[in-house]
Amino acid sequence: MGGVLDHVSIQCADMAASSAFYDTVLGPLGGQRLMDFGVAMGYGVPPRPDFWIGEQATGNGFRESHISFQAPSREAVREFFAAAVAAGAEVLHEPRVWPEYHETYYGAFVRDPDGNNVEAVCHEPGDG
């Protein structure tokens, strides 16, 4: 048995902008678009998606979500960050160790096109 989560889905105001963003930033982490229904897209590592984006269909206004993607290495965190910045993402926190979480927590935080706080994190000891 793995973790507690099976999958997570967020609503997006602009599917084209959000899908382009996630197509770009999940690549360095080993993720890819696995399903595309037009109004909803599933991302993950084959064989099945565990992260979904969909057209905003409920609720009024914006409520920020925090999404953290697991990176296989610190280099992958840096590649995620570079891809996000190149895609125009707002920088929240550049890649660094966050000892307040634990001694090997290495993460970077950006905003996606909808304003969500998106992170890539590696929990392994340093690789530069």
N, CA, C and O atoms as a Tinker XYZ file with bonds, in Angstrom:
   512  protein
     1  N      0.844000   -1.174000    0.000000    73     2
     2  CA     0.000000    0.000000    0.000000    64     1     3
     3  C      0.887000    1.234000    0.000000    63     2     4     5
     4  O      1.848000    1.322000    0.764000    81     3
     5  N      0.555000    2.189000   -0.867000    73     3     6
     6  CA     1.317000    3.427000   -0.969000    64     5     7
     7  C      0.838000    4.450000    0.033000    63     6     8     9
     8  O      0.479000    4.115000    1.162000    81     7
     9  N      0.836000    5.706000   -0.392000    73     7    10
    10  CA     0.405000    6.795000    0.466000    64     9    11
    11  C     -1.107000    6.831000    0.618000    63    10    12    13
    12  O     -1.804000    5.916000    0.180000    81    11
    13  N     -1.599000    7.867000    1.225000    73    11    14
    14  CA    -3.017000    8.034000    1.477000    64    13    15
    15  C     -3.761000    8.504000    0.225000    63    14    16    17
    16  O     -4.911000    8.121000    0.011000    81    15
    17  N     -3.122000    9.323000   -0.594000    73    15    18
    18  CA    -3.789000    9.895000   -1.758000    64    17    19
    19  C     -3.828000    8.941000   -2.943000    63    18    20    21
    20  O     -2.862000    8.226000   -3.210000    81    19
    21  N     -4.954000    8.938000   -3.649000    73    19    22
    22  CA    -5.053000    8.225000   -4.915000    64    21    23
    23  C     -4.849000    9.210000   -6.058000    63    22    24    25
    24  O     -4.088000    8.936000   -6.986000    81    23
    25  N     -5.527000   10.358000   -5.996000    73    23    26
    26  CA    -5.336000   11.424000   -6.978000    64    25    27
    27  C     -5.872000   12.734000   -6.433000    63    26    28    29
    28  O     -6.652000   12.755000   -5.480000    81    27
    29  N     -5.439000   13.833000   -7.053000    73    27    30
    30  CA    -5.851000   15.183000   -6.687000    64    29    31
    31  C     -6.258000   15.894000   -7.969000    63    30    32    33
    32  O     -5.645000   15.697000   -9.017000    81    31
    33  N     -7.297000   16.723000   -7.881000    73    31    34
    34  CA    -7.748000   17.488000   -9.034000    64    33    35
    35  C     -7.962000   18.942000   -8.628000    63    34    36    37
    36  O     -8.472000   19.223000   -7.544000    81    35
    37  N     -7.566000   19.864000   -9.509000    73    35    38
    38  CA    -7.815000   21.284000   -9.290000    64    37    39
    39  C     -8.563000   21.850000  -10.487000    63    38    40    41
    40  O     -8.462000   21.331000  -11.599000    81    39
    41  N     -9.310000   22.913000  -10.249000    73    39    42
    42  CA   -10.027000   23.588000  -11.317000    64    41    43
    43  C     -9.195000   24.751000  -11.844000    63    42    44    45
    44  O     -8.506000   25.430000  -11.083000    81    43
    45  N     -9.267000   24.972000  -13.152000    73    43    46
    46  CA    -8.449000   26.001000  -13.812000    64    45    47
    47  C     -9.338000   26.953000  -14.602000    63    46    48    49
    48  O    -10.310000   26.540000  -15.234000    81    47
    49  N     -8.991000   28.222000  -14.555000    73    47    50
    50  CA    -9.739000   29.233000  -15.301000    64    49    51
    51  C     -9.424000   29.171000  -16.792000    63    50    52    53
    52  O    -10.287000   29.475000  -17.615000    81    51
    53  N     -8.201000   28.783000  -17.150000    73    51    54
    54  CA    -7.769000   28.757000  -18.548000    64    53    55
    55  C     -7.048000   27.433000  -18.789000    63    54    56    57
    56  O     -5.871000   27.289000  -18.459000    81    55
    57  N     -7.758000   26.474000  -19.362000    73    55    58
    58  CA    -7.181000   25.138000  -19.562000    64    57    59
    59  C     -5.959000   25.162000  -20.471000    63    58    60    61
    60  O     -5.008000   24.416000  -20.237000    81    59
    61  N     -5.963000   25.997000  -21.493000    73    59    62
    62  CA    -4.813000   26.056000  -22.404000    64    61    63
    63  C     -3.560000   26.509000  -21.658000    63    62    64    65
    64  O     -2.497000   25.905000  -21.802000    81    63
    65  N     -3.683000   27.569000  -20.862000    73    63    66
    66  CA    -2.525000   28.071000  -20.104000    64    65    67
    67  C     -2.080000   27.064000  -19.058000    63    66    68    69
    68  O     -0.883000   26.826000  -18.893000    81    67
    69  N     -3.032000   26.471000  -18.351000    73    67    70
    70  CA    -2.674000   25.521000  -17.292000    64    69    71
    71  C     -2.067000   24.243000  -17.860000    63    70    72    73
    72  O     -1.083000   23.736000  -17.322000    81    71
    73  N     -2.636000   23.720000  -18.931000    73    71    74
    74  CA    -2.080000   22.493000  -19.509000    64    73    75
    75  C     -0.689000   22.747000  -20.078000    63    74    76    77
    76  O      0.183000   21.888000  -19.950000    81    75
    77  N     -0.457000   23.893000  -20.699000    73    75    78
    78  CA     0.888000   24.218000  -21.199000    64    77    79
    79  C      1.880000   24.307000  -20.052000    63    78    80    81
    80  O      3.007000   23.826000  -20.162000    81    79
    81  N      1.456000   24.928000  -18.938000    73    79    82
    82  CA     2.321000   25.041000  -17.758000    64    81    83
    83  C      2.686000   23.660000  -17.215000    63    82    84    85
    84  O      3.865000   23.359000  -17.030000    81    83
    85  N      1.689000   22.825000  -16.961000    73    83    86
    86  CA     1.967000   21.513000  -16.373000    64    85    87
    87  C      2.666000   20.571000  -17.358000    63    86    88    89
    88  O      3.462000   19.730000  -16.939000    81    87
    89  N      2.383000   20.697000  -18.657000    73    87    90
    90  CA     3.137000   19.923000  -19.654000    64    89    91
    91  C      4.629000   20.231000  -19.526000    63    90    92    93
    92  O      5.465000   19.335000  -19.651000    81    91
    93  N      4.958000   21.493000  -19.279000    73    91    94
    94  CA     6.353000   21.948000  -19.213000    64    93    95
    95  C      7.029000   21.596000  -17.895000    63    94    96    97
    96  O      8.126000   21.038000  -17.893000    81    95
    97  N      6.388000   21.914000  -16.777000    73    95    98
    98  CA     7.080000   21.792000  -15.486000    64    97    99
    99  C      7.103000   20.381000  -14.926000    63    98   100   101
   100  O      7.961000   20.074000  -14.098000    81    99
   101  N      6.193000   19.513000  -15.345000    73    99   102
   102  CA     6.208000   18.151000  -14.797000    64   101   103
   103  C      7.209000   17.239000  -15.496000    63   102   104   105
   104  O      7.585000   16.202000  -14.949000    81   103
   105  N      7.643000   17.610000  -16.694000    73   103   106
   106  CA     8.632000   16.807000  -17.422000    64   105   107
   107  C      9.903000   16.545000  -16.638000    63   106   108   109
   108  O     10.333000   15.394000  -16.560000    81   107
   109  N     10.531000   17.569000  -16.049000    73   107   110
   110  CA    11.759000   17.327000  -15.288000    64   109   111
   111  C     11.562000   16.407000  -14.077000    63   110   112   113
   112  O     12.529000   15.859000  -13.548000    81   111
   113  N     10.310000   16.240000  -13.641000    73   111   114
   114  CA    10.019000   15.392000  -12.487000    64   113   115
   115  C      9.614000   13.983000  -12.914000    63   114   116   117
   116  O      9.311000   13.139000  -12.071000    81   115
   117  N      9.609000   13.730000  -14.219000    73   115   118
   118  CA     9.233000   12.414000  -14.732000    64   117   119
   119  C      7.747000   12.280000  -15.022000    63   118   120   121
   120  O      7.279000   11.197000  -15.372000    81   119
   121  N      6.999000   13.373000  -14.881000    73   119   122
   122  CA     5.558000   13.332000  -15.120000    64   121   123
   123  C      5.218000   13.739000  -16.536000    63   122   124   125
   124  O      5.988000   14.422000  -17.212000    81   123
   125  N      4.046000   13.304000  -16.970000    73   123   126
   126  CA     3.578000   13.653000  -18.303000    64   125   127
   127  C      2.058000   13.587000  -18.349000    63   126   128   129
   128  O      1.420000   13.006000  -17.471000    81   127
   129  N      1.491000   14.193000  -19.389000    73   127   130
   130  CA     0.050000   14.112000  -19.589000    64   129   131
   131  C     -0.276000   12.697000  -20.056000    63   130   132   133
   132  O      0.241000   12.235000  -21.073000    81   131
   133  N     -1.137000   12.015000  -19.302000    73   131   134
   134  CA    -1.492000   10.635000  -19.625000    64   133   135
   135  C     -2.902000   10.499000  -20.179000    63   134   136   137
   136  O     -3.200000    9.557000  -20.914000    81   135
   137  N     -3.768000   11.442000  -19.825000    73   135   138
   138  CA    -5.144000   11.427000  -20.320000    64   137   139
   139  C     -5.557000   12.851000  -20.663000    63   138   140   141
   140  O     -5.154000   13.807000  -20.002000    81   139
   141  N     -6.375000   12.975000  -21.718000    73   139   142
   142  CA    -6.839000   14.296000  -22.150000    64   141   143
   143  C     -8.277000   14.173000  -22.622000    63   142   144   145
   144  O     -8.555000   13.589000  -23.669000    81   143
   145  N     -9.190000   14.734000  -21.831000    73   143   146
   146  CA   -10.601000   14.739000  -22.175000    64   145   147
   147  C    -11.060000   16.127000  -22.606000    63   146   148   149
   148  O    -12.260000   16.389000  -22.681000    81   147
   149  N    -10.110000   17.020000  -22.888000    73   147   150
   150  CA   -10.451000   18.383000  -23.286000    64   149   151
   151  C    -10.797000   19.261000  -22.102000    63   150   152   153
   152  O    -10.130000   20.268000  -21.867000    81   151
   153  N    -11.825000   18.900000  -21.352000    73   151   154
   154  CA   -12.244000   19.671000  -20.178000    64   153   155
   155  C    -11.539000   19.193000  -18.909000    63   154   156   157
   156  O    -11.680000   19.808000  -17.852000    81   155
   157  N    -10.780000   18.098000  -19.008000    73   155   158
   158  CA   -10.001000   17.558000  -17.884000    64   157   159
   159  C     -8.796000   16.815000  -18.448000    63   158   160   161
   160  O     -8.889000   16.138000  -19.472000    81   159
   161  N     -7.655000   16.956000  -17.757000    73   159   162
   162  CA    -6.422000   16.290000  -18.182000    64   161   163
   163  C     -5.764000   15.661000  -16.976000    63   162   164   165
   164  O     -5.701000   16.258000  -15.902000    81   163
   165  N     -5.269000   14.435000  -17.169000    73   163   166
   166  CA    -4.618000   13.718000  -16.084000    64   165   167
   167  C     -3.126000   13.586000  -16.325000    63   166   168   169
   168  O     -2.687000   13.224000  -17.417000    81   167
   169  N     -2.350000   13.888000  -15.284000    73   167   170
   170  CA    -0.887000   13.832000  -15.335000    64   169   171
   171  C     -0.372000   12.820000  -14.327000    63   170   172   173
   172  O     -1.021000   12.537000  -13.321000    81   171
   173  N      0.789000   12.286000  -14.610000    73   171   174
   174  CA     1.436000   11.382000  -13.669000    64   173   175
   175  C      2.572000   10.644000  -14.332000    63   174   176   177
   176  O      3.062000   11.023000  -15.396000    81   175
   177  N      2.973000    9.584000  -13.675000    73   175   178
   178  CA     3.981000    8.671000  -14.193000    64   177   179
   179  C      3.216000    7.422000  -14.619000    63   178   180   181
   180  O      2.443000    6.890000  -13.822000    81   179
   181  N      3.403000    6.933000  -15.853000    73   179   182
   182  CA     2.619000    5.785000  -16.314000    64   181   183
   183  C      2.646000    4.646000  -15.286000    63   182   184   185
   184  O      3.678000    4.413000  -14.657000    81   183
   185  N      1.552000    3.953000  -15.112000    73   183   186
   186  CA     0.460000    3.813000  -16.074000    64   185   187
   187  C     -0.759000    4.700000  -15.815000    63   186   188   189
   188  O     -1.637000    4.770000  -16.676000    81   187
   189  N     -0.852000    5.381000  -14.669000    73   187   190
   190  CA    -2.092000    6.111000  -14.409000    64   189   191
   191  C     -1.826000    7.500000  -13.858000    63   190   192   193
   192  O     -0.825000    7.724000  -13.178000    81   191
   193  N     -2.729000    8.436000  -14.152000    73   191   194
   194  CA    -2.566000    9.795000  -13.633000    64   193   195
   195  C     -2.961000    9.878000  -12.157000    63   194   196   197
   196  O     -3.858000    9.173000  -11.694000    81   195
   197  N     -2.269000   10.755000  -11.436000    73   195   198
   198  CA    -2.628000   11.002000  -10.039000    64   197   199
   199  C     -2.839000   12.489000   -9.774000    63   198   200   201
   200  O     -3.199000   12.875000   -8.661000    81   199
   201  N     -2.617000   13.327000  -10.788000    73   199   202
   202  CA    -2.861000   14.758000  -10.693000    64   201   203
   203  C     -3.704000   15.180000  -11.889000    63   202   204   205
   204  O     -3.351000   14.905000  -13.035000    81   203
   205  N     -4.820000   15.852000  -11.614000    73   203   206
   206  CA    -5.756000   16.240000  -12.656000    64   205   207
   207  C     -6.002000   17.741000  -12.632000    63   206   208   209
   208  O     -6.030000   18.364000  -11.571000    81   207
   209  N     -6.178000   18.306000  -13.812000    73   207   210
   210  CA    -6.661000   19.678000  -13.933000    64   209   211
   211  C     -7.958000   19.629000  -14.728000    63   210   212   213
   212  O     -8.128000   18.780000  -15.603000    81   211
   213  N     -8.868000   20.543000  -14.419000    73   211   214
   214  CA   -10.134000   20.586000  -15.128000    64   213   215
   215  C    -10.650000   22.006000  -15.216000    63   214   216   217
   216  O    -10.217000   22.885000  -14.472000    81   215
   217  N    -11.583000   22.224000  -16.136000    73   215   218
   218  CA   -12.189000   23.540000  -16.278000    64   217   219
   219  C    -12.911000   23.911000  -14.995000    63   218   220   221
   220  O    -13.530000   23.059000  -14.358000    81   219
   221  N    -12.834000   25.182000  -14.613000    73   219   222
   222  CA   -13.548000   25.633000  -13.427000    64   221   223
   223  C    -15.039000   25.500000  -13.680000    63   222   224   225
   224  O    -15.579000   26.116000  -14.599000    81   223
   225  N    -15.696000   24.696000  -12.865000    73   223   226
   226  CA   -17.113000   24.418000  -13.059000    64   225   227
   227  C    -17.946000   24.745000  -11.825000    63   226   228   229
   228  O    -19.169000   24.843000  -11.924000    81   227
   229  N    -17.318000   24.916000  -10.677000    73   227   230
   230  CA   -18.054000   25.185000   -9.442000    64   229   231
   231  C    -17.367000   26.297000   -8.674000    63   230   232   233
   232  O    -16.185000   26.573000   -8.880000    81   231
   233  N    -18.109000   26.925000   -7.796000    73   231   234
   234  CA   -17.554000   27.941000   -6.909000    64   233   235
   235  C    -17.363000   29.276000   -7.598000    63   234   236   237
   236  O    -17.302000   29.369000   -8.824000    81   235
   237  N    -17.272000   30.295000   -6.783000    73   235   238
   238  CA   -17.024000   31.654000   -7.266000    64   237   239
   239  C    -15.708000   32.136000   -6.697000    63   238   240   241
   240  O    -15.390000   31.861000   -5.540000    81   239
   241  N    -14.944000   32.850000   -7.496000    73   239   242
   242  CA   -13.688000   33.398000   -7.017000    64   241   243
   243  C    -12.590000   32.347000   -6.964000    63   242   244   245
   244  O    -12.742000   31.229000   -7.456000    81   243
   245  N    -11.497000   32.736000   -6.360000    73   243   246
   246  CA   -10.290000   31.906000   -6.332000    64   245   247
   247  C     -9.950000   31.533000   -4.907000    63   246   248   249
   248  O    -10.005000   32.369000   -4.005000    81   247
   249  N     -9.601000   30.287000   -4.708000    73   247   250
   250  CA    -9.098000   29.809000   -3.425000    64   249   251
   251  C     -7.783000   29.088000   -3.703000    63   250   252   253
   252  O     -7.766000   28.046000   -4.358000    81   251
   253  N     -6.692000   29.642000   -3.207000    73   251   254
   254  CA    -5.371000   29.089000   -3.484000    64   253   255
   255  C     -5.229000   27.669000   -2.946000    63   254   256   257
   256  O     -5.656000   27.353000   -1.836000    81   255
   257  N     -4.617000   26.830000   -3.769000    73   255   258
   258  CA    -4.238000   25.474000   -3.366000    64   257   259
   259  C     -2.724000   25.393000   -3.324000    63   258   260   261
   260  O     -2.034000   26.147000   -4.009000    81   259
   261  N     -2.215000   24.484000   -2.526000    73   259   262
   262  CA    -0.781000   24.186000   -2.521000    64   261   263
   263  C     -0.631000   22.758000   -3.001000    63   262   264   265
   264  O     -1.237000   21.836000   -2.454000    81   263
   265  N      0.185000   22.584000   -4.035000    73   263   266
   266  CA     0.420000   21.283000   -4.632000    64   265   267
   267  C      1.917000   21.050000   -4.629000    63   266   268   269
   268  O      2.678000   21.879000   -5.126000    81   267
   269  N      2.342000   19.933000   -4.075000    73   267   270
   270  CA     3.769000   19.614000   -4.048000    64   269   271
   271  C      4.004000   18.328000   -4.825000    63   270   272   273
   272  O      3.391000   17.297000   -4.550000    81   271
   273  N      4.905000   18.408000   -5.803000    73   271   274
   274  CA     5.252000   17.261000   -6.625000    64   273   275
   275  C      6.587000   16.696000   -6.172000    63   274   276   277
   276  O      7.525000   17.444000   -5.895000    81   275
   277  N      6.669000   15.384000   -6.099000    73   275   278
   278  CA     7.886000   14.713000   -5.665000    64   277   279
   279  C      8.911000   14.704000   -6.796000    63   278   280   281
   280  O      8.602000   14.326000   -7.926000    81   279
   281  N     10.124000   15.120000   -6.479000    73   279   282
   282  CA    11.218000   15.130000   -7.452000    64   281   283
   283  C     12.205000   14.022000   -7.083000    63   282   284   285
   284  O     12.436000   13.776000   -5.899000    81   283
   285  N     12.788000   13.354000   -8.077000    73   283   286
   286  CA    13.726000   12.272000   -7.785000    64   285   287
   287  C     15.099000   12.749000   -7.314000    63   286   288   289
   288  O     15.875000   11.965000   -6.768000    81   287
   289  N     15.400000   14.035000   -7.526000    73   287   290
   290  CA    16.715000   14.560000   -7.148000    64   289   291
   291  C     16.621000   16.071000   -6.970000    63   290   292   293
   292  O     15.643000   16.700000   -7.375000    81   291
   293  N     17.645000   16.634000   -6.364000    73   291   294
   294  CA    17.701000   18.092000   -6.239000    64   293   295
   295  C     17.873000   18.736000   -7.610000    63   294   296   297
   296  O     17.356000   19.827000   -7.853000    81   295
   297  N     18.582000   18.078000   -8.490000    73   295   298
   298  CA    18.730000   18.595000   -9.857000    64   297   299
   299  C     17.364000   18.691000  -10.536000    63   298   300   301
   300  O     17.100000   19.661000  -11.247000    81   299
   301  N     16.499000   17.710000  -10.330000    73   299   302
   302  CA    15.150000   17.751000  -10.911000    64   301   303
   303  C     14.352000   18.920000  -10.346000    63   302   304   305
   304  O     13.562000   19.530000  -11.067000    81   303
   305  N     14.545000   19.248000   -9.055000    73   303   306
   306  CA    13.888000   20.424000   -8.473000    64   305   307
   307  C     14.355000   21.682000   -9.206000    63   306   308   309
   308  O     13.548000   22.542000   -9.558000    81   307
   309  N     15.660000   21.776000   -9.428000    73   307   310
   310  CA    16.193000   22.951000  -10.135000    64   309   311
   311  C     15.684000   23.012000  -11.572000    63   310   312   313
   312  O     15.400000   24.098000  -12.078000    81   311
   313  N     15.563000   21.864000  -12.235000    73   311   314
   314  CA    15.048000   21.829000  -13.607000    64   313   315
   315  C     13.565000   22.230000  -13.645000    63   314   316   317
   316  O     13.144000   22.972000  -14.533000    81   315
   317  N     12.777000   21.738000  -12.681000    73   315   318
   318  CA    11.379000   22.147000  -12.549000    64   317   319
   319  C     11.298000   23.662000  -12.407000    63   318   320   321
   320  O     10.514000   24.317000  -13.094000    81   319
   321  N     12.111000   24.211000  -11.511000    73   319   322
   322  CA    12.107000   25.652000  -11.246000    64   321   323
   323  C     12.479000   26.428000  -12.513000    63   322   324   325
   324  O     11.814000   27.406000  -12.852000    81   323
   325  N     13.524000   26.007000  -13.207000    73   323   326
   326  CA    13.947000   26.690000  -14.434000    64   325   327
   327  C     12.851000   26.631000  -15.493000    63   326   328   329
   328  O     12.599000   27.621000  -16.179000    81   327
   329  N     12.200000   25.479000  -15.630000    73   327   330
   330  CA    11.119000   25.338000  -16.609000    64   329   331
   331  C      9.950000   26.242000  -16.251000    63   330   332   333
   332  O      9.347000   26.858000  -17.130000    81   331
   333  N      9.627000   26.324000  -14.968000    73   331   334
   334  CA     8.517000   27.168000  -14.525000    64   333   335
   335  C      8.811000   28.646000  -14.779000    63   334   336   337
   336  O      7.956000   29.381000  -15.273000    81   335
   337  N     10.018000   29.071000  -14.440000    73   335   338
   338  CA    10.405000   30.474000  -14.652000    64   337   339
   339  C     10.393000   30.794000  -16.146000    63   338   340   341
   340  O      9.913000   31.852000  -16.552000    81   339
   341  N     10.921000   29.880000  -16.964000    73   339   342
   342  CA    10.918000   30.088000  -18.415000    64   341   343
   343  C      9.495000   30.160000  -18.968000    63   342   344   345
   344  O      9.247000   30.816000  -19.980000    81   343
   345  N      8.560000   29.479000  -18.294000    73   343   346
   346  CA     7.160000   29.497000  -18.718000    64   345   347
   347  C      6.416000   30.719000  -18.175000    63   346   348   349
   348  O      5.219000   30.877000  -18.413000    81   347
   349  N      7.129000   31.583000  -17.444000    73   347   350
   350  CA     6.534000   32.823000  -16.951000    64   349   351
   351  C      5.950000   32.753000  -15.559000    63   350   352   353
   352  O      5.238000   33.669000  -15.149000    81   351
   353  N      6.232000   31.684000  -14.813000    73   351   354
   354  CA     5.675000   31.542000  -13.466000    64   353   355
   355  C      6.270000   32.569000  -12.509000    63   354   356   357
   356  O      7.449000   32.913000  -12.596000    81   355
   357  N      5.437000   33.045000  -11.600000    73   355   358
   358  CA     5.908000   33.907000  -10.520000    64   357   359
   359  C      6.717000   33.067000   -9.538000    63   358   360   361
   360  O      6.285000   31.989000   -9.129000    81   359
   361  N      7.874000   33.559000   -9.170000    73   359   362
   362  CA     8.735000   32.864000   -8.205000    64   361   363
   363  C      8.247000   33.163000   -6.795000    63   362   364   365
   364  O      8.110000   34.324000   -6.412000    81   363
   365  N      7.986000   32.117000   -6.030000    73   363   366
   366  CA     7.665000   32.272000   -4.612000    64   365   367
   367  C      8.914000   32.040000   -3.774000    63   366   368   369
   368  O      9.240000   32.846000   -2.902000    81   367
   369  N      9.624000   30.918000   -4.042000    73   367   370
   370  CA    10.865000   30.608000   -3.331000    64   369   371
   371  C     11.776000   29.830000   -4.273000    63   370   372   373
   372  O     11.377000   28.808000   -4.830000    81   371
   373  N     13.000000   30.319000   -4.447000    73   371   374
   374  CA    13.979000   29.619000   -5.266000    64   373   375
   375  C     14.383000   28.310000   -4.594000    63   374   376   377
   376  O     14.170000   28.140000   -3.394000    81   375
   377  N     14.964000   27.383000   -5.355000    73   375   378
   378  CA    15.360000   26.090000   -4.777000    64   377   379
   379  C     16.343000   26.266000   -3.619000    63   378   380   381
   380  O     17.328000   26.998000   -3.719000    81   379
   381  N     16.046000   25.576000   -2.523000    73   379   382
   382  CA    16.942000   25.604000   -1.374000    64   381   383
   383  C     16.541000   24.527000   -0.379000    63   382   384   385
   384  O     15.474000   23.924000   -0.496000    81   383
   385  N     17.399000   24.295000    0.593000    73   383   386
   386  CA    17.081000   23.393000    1.698000    64   385   387
   387  C     16.175000   24.141000    2.676000    63   386   388   389
   388  O     16.398000   25.316000    2.965000    81   387
   389  N     15.169000   23.460000    3.172000    73   387   390
   390  CA    14.224000   24.004000    4.155000    64   389   391
   391  C     14.390000   23.196000    5.451000    63   390   392   393
   392  O     13.612000   22.277000    5.705000    81   391
   393  N     15.401000   23.531000    6.277000    73   391   394
   394  CA    15.668000   22.724000    7.474000    64   393   395
   395  C     14.535000   22.767000    8.492000    63   394   396   397
   396  O     14.449000   21.893000    9.354000    81   395
   397  N     13.653000   23.785000    8.405000    73   395   398
   398  CA    12.524000   23.825000    9.327000    64   397   399
   399  C     11.540000   22.681000    9.077000    63   398   400   401
   400  O     10.759000   22.332000    9.962000    81   399
   401  N     11.575000   22.091000    7.868000    73   399   402
   402  CA    10.731000   20.919000    7.563000    64   401   403
   403  C     11.468000   19.644000    7.950000    63   402   404   405
   404  O     10.946000   18.833000    8.715000    81   403
   405  N     12.660000   19.465000    7.434000    73   403   406
   406  CA    13.618000   18.443000    7.896000    64   405   407
   407  C     14.943000   18.708000    7.198000    63   406   408   409
   408  O     14.995000   19.473000    6.235000    81   407
   409  N     15.998000   18.092000    7.670000    73   407   410
   410  CA    17.355000   18.482000    7.247000    64   409   411
   411  C     17.670000   18.260000    5.770000    63   410   412   413
   412  O     18.596000   18.885000    5.254000    81   411
   413  N     16.937000   17.396000    5.073000    73   411   414
   414  CA    17.218000   17.171000    3.654000    64   413   415
   415  C     16.069000   17.614000    2.736000    63   414   416   417
   416  O     16.041000   17.243000    1.563000    81   415
   417  N     15.133000   18.394000    3.255000    73   415   418
   418  CA    13.994000   18.873000    2.463000    64   417   419
   419  C     14.494000   19.956000    1.516000    63   418   420   421
   420  O     14.896000   21.032000    1.959000    81   419
   421  N     14.470000   19.675000    0.203000    73   419   422
   422  CA    14.956000   20.595000   -0.808000    64   421   423
   423  C     13.791000   20.912000   -1.742000    63   422   424   425
   424  O     13.305000   20.033000   -2.453000    81   423
   425  N     13.342000   22.171000   -1.739000    73   423   426
   426  CA    12.171000   22.507000   -2.532000    64   425   427
   427  C     12.257000   23.856000   -3.198000    63   426   428   429
   428  O     13.052000   24.715000   -2.816000    81   427
   429  N     11.413000   24.026000   -4.211000    73   427   430
   430  CA    11.247000   25.292000   -4.926000    64   429   431
   431  C      9.753000   25.502000   -5.120000    63   430   432   433
   432  O      9.005000   24.550000   -5.344000    81   431
   433  N      9.319000   26.774000   -5.030000    73   431   434
   434  CA     7.902000   27.109000   -5.079000    64   433   435
   435  C      7.641000   28.190000   -6.129000    63   434   436   437
   436  O      8.367000   29.181000   -6.202000    81   435
   437  N      6.594000   27.988000   -6.943000    73   435   438
   438  CA     6.181000   28.959000   -7.956000    64   437   439
   439  C      4.650000   29.044000   -7.971000    63   438   440   441
   440  O      3.963000   28.251000   -7.327000    81   439
   441  N      4.137000   30.019000   -8.716000    73   439   442
   442  CA     2.687000   30.119000   -8.924000    64   441   443
   443  C      2.348000   29.597000  -10.314000    63   442   444   445
   444  O      3.026000   29.922000  -11.289000    81   443
   445  N      1.303000   28.791000  -10.402000    73   443   446
   446  CA     0.825000   28.328000  -11.703000    64   445   447
   447  C     -0.045000   29.423000  -12.337000    63   446   448   449
   448  O     -0.258000   30.460000  -11.710000    81   447
   449  N     -0.553000   29.222000  -13.560000    73   447   450
   450  CA    -1.327000   30.274000  -14.214000    64   449   451
   451  C     -2.582000   30.712000  -13.451000    63   450   452   453
   452  O     -3.082000   31.813000  -13.678000    81   451
   453  N     -3.095000   29.869000  -12.554000    73   451   454
   454  CA    -4.272000   30.234000  -11.768000    64   453   455
   455  C     -3.919000   30.838000  -10.418000    63   454   456   457
   456  O     -4.813000   31.233000   -9.670000    81   455
   457  N     -2.626000   30.919000  -10.091000    73   455   458
   458  CA    -2.215000   31.510000   -8.820000    64   457   459
   459  C     -1.978000   30.505000   -7.712000    63   458   460   461
   460  O     -1.737000   30.897000   -6.571000    81   459
   461  N     -2.041000   29.217000   -8.019000    73   459   462
   462  CA    -1.779000   28.197000   -7.002000    64   461   463
   463  C     -0.292000   28.120000   -6.674000    63   462   464   465
   464  O      0.555000   28.393000   -7.524000    81   463
   465  N      0.011000   27.753000   -5.456000    73   463   466
   466  CA     1.373000   27.579000   -4.966000    64   465   467
   467  C      1.811000   26.161000   -5.331000    63   466   468   469
   468  O      1.341000   25.189000   -4.739000    81   467
   469  N      2.712000   26.051000   -6.307000    73   467   470
   470  CA     3.150000   24.761000   -6.821000    64   469   471
   471  C      4.613000   24.552000   -6.449000    63   470   472   473
   472  O      5.446000   25.434000   -6.657000    81   471
   473  N      4.916000   23.397000   -5.908000    73   471   474
   474  CA     6.240000   23.084000   -5.391000    64   473   475
   475  C      6.768000   21.792000   -6.006000    63   474   476   477
   476  O      6.004000   20.885000   -6.336000    81   475
   477  N      8.082000   21.729000   -6.150000    73   475   478
   478  CA     8.761000   20.461000   -6.398000    64   477   479
   479  C      9.673000   20.256000   -5.197000    63   478   480   481
   480  O     10.348000   21.187000   -4.757000    81   479
   481  N      9.693000   19.024000   -4.661000    73   479   482
   482  CA    10.492000   18.731000   -3.465000    64   481   483
   483  C     11.210000   17.404000   -3.625000    63   482   484   485
   484  O     10.674000   16.435000   -4.162000    81   483
   485  N     12.452000   17.398000   -3.135000    73   483   486
   486  CA    13.256000   16.186000   -3.027000    64   485   487
   487  C     13.610000   16.023000   -1.551000    63   486   488   489
   488  O     14.043000   16.974000   -0.901000    81   487
   489  N     13.423000   14.813000   -1.030000    73   487   490
   490  CA    13.702000   14.541000    0.376000    64   489   491
   491  C     15.051000   13.854000    0.580000    63   490   492   493
   492  O     15.436000   13.570000    1.715000    81   491
   493  N     15.760000   13.588000   -0.497000    73   491   494
   494  CA    17.033000   12.875000   -0.417000    64   493   495
   495  C     18.173000   13.839000   -0.055000    63   494   496   497
   496  O     18.069000   15.043000   -0.288000    81   495
   497  N     19.251000   13.304000    0.511000    73   495   498
   498  CA    20.413000   14.152000    0.816000    64   497   499
   499  C     20.987000   14.778000   -0.453000    63   498   500   501
   500  O     20.709000   14.323000   -1.562000    81   499
   501  N     21.776000   15.808000   -0.280000    73   499   502
   502  CA    22.272000   16.674000   -1.341000    64   501   503
   503  C     22.924000   16.004000   -2.532000    63   502   504   505
   504  O     23.546000   14.947000   -2.426000    81   503
   505  N     22.758000   16.656000   -3.667000    73   503   506
   506  CA    23.464000   16.335000   -4.909000    64   505   507
   507  C     23.900000   17.622000   -5.579000    63   506   508   509
   508  O     23.971000   17.707000   -6.805000    81   507
   509  N     24.192000   18.623000   -4.761000    73   507   510
   510  CA    24.682000   19.878000   -5.326000    64   509   511
   511  C     23.813000   21.045000   -5.135000    63   510   512
   512  O     24.148000   22.143000   -5.578000    81   511
